[in-house]
Amino acid sequence: MPYETAGGAHEIASRLGHSSAAIRAIADQRAFYVPAEAIQDSDSIRKRIHPRGDFAAPPVSERLTAALAIDGSHVVEQVRDGLPSVLYGFAQAAAAYVDLGVLESQKAERFVDPYEIEGAVNTALVTLDLPVSGAFTRAGVDIVTSWRETINELFRQKKIEVNRLDQPLLDLLFLLHGVPDRPAATVPVNCPNQACSSKNVPVPPAGTDCDACGVHLFPTDALRIHEEVGEEGTNQSALGRLMSVIELLALVGLATLLWKQSRQRALPTTLFIVDGPLAVFGTPAKLRGRALQYFQAMGSTSPGKAPYVCGIEKSGALVDYARQLARHDILEPGNLLVCDEEIIARVVNANNARAYGKETYWGRKFVYRALDGRVVVPTVPPPVGAPYDDNGGKAVPADYPTLPAILDVIDRTGSSMYVDGIIPVAAAHGKAAFPIGVGTDVLRLVATKRLGLDSSGGQADPVWSAS
Ligand SMILES: [Zn+2]
């Protein structure tokens, strides 16, 4: 059955060429198990569904009025004629400030203006490029060393330049390993020398030599992205890991900015949205624990339930499964499905569903069918404890006090949240979204756009000024 697109039309398989048609024909002859196709025991699923009434919309004074959406992208290109193995990569994180009130009033507009998208893409928060495969920083180094040197250099050069904070990615990495007002002094690094077994060596921002083998350790080795790099292959997955780390650091930078400069006003009314789940996959996965601790530390020093942080997934196995539930009217508009061990076991077909997610996720997945019928999978971090652990983690909504306000935003923004890619879509709603780029003053943006304070109108509210 074809999926419905955000526009309400049925999705058509893209470029169904000869090879994919042939593979589908073969697959049709085979028997295999697809969890999303097997909706069994709907009564036990219904027991895990909460109606919208269980999560009363927050009072007007607590409703979120703005979102800061972060979205990363990366691409790898062949850059030498006749040398197809030489690959160069480009990655960027974009961010946009979205005025939820204006977006709500514009949600009937479904057309995306390509010029607006181009503008958003050109206004990235941070961009970086590097040799990915078949090309090296210099002669005489292997590809792993080349990547390590490149990431170290990039993290020192590339800055998140909003509100004149001028924070290099390296500073944000140390911040993530500390607490919001105190970056860590060192980060733990496993020696990259294959012959050396030193683990968790404390490395300061300047780097240090390994006590055991003498190899120079970069603080960025803590990311362990180089462990996924090889001489053979395209190393595209390593570039994807790097991208996801940069998205996380952009989130840390922007949230900390509001925490520092407008803790009473902008922070408690802003939803930070990451495109995709709140998770760190692959070799940098240890950052998951850091992210959870960091935002929990921020929460313990913020008013009310702030900060409001969520990831939004619009594709994947759980989304497919949830769409089947919606199609069978098991999951109705306004319903929230609690994804406990039982549901996880069905969706991921895992034999250890109890410990699912504990190594990768720093938020808990819920399935929500918005009031307009769309299905979305938000990931939400708990204010204390781990969302997933060896014993099934925290599955119940009561452990996530920010959830009602997040569901409220999902309902109010309607289709805008559901089309692939948060930034282009948000930015396409020209009056509602403003790309955040180099030199942007986010607080001025909030103040002028949301509070209607004209920048030429003189007196800025002292709360908005930097401390
Ligand atoms: Zn060593």
Residues whose N, C-alpha, C, O or C-beta is under 5 A from the ligand:
A	BS01	ZN	C191 N193 C196 S198 C210 A212 C213 G214 V215
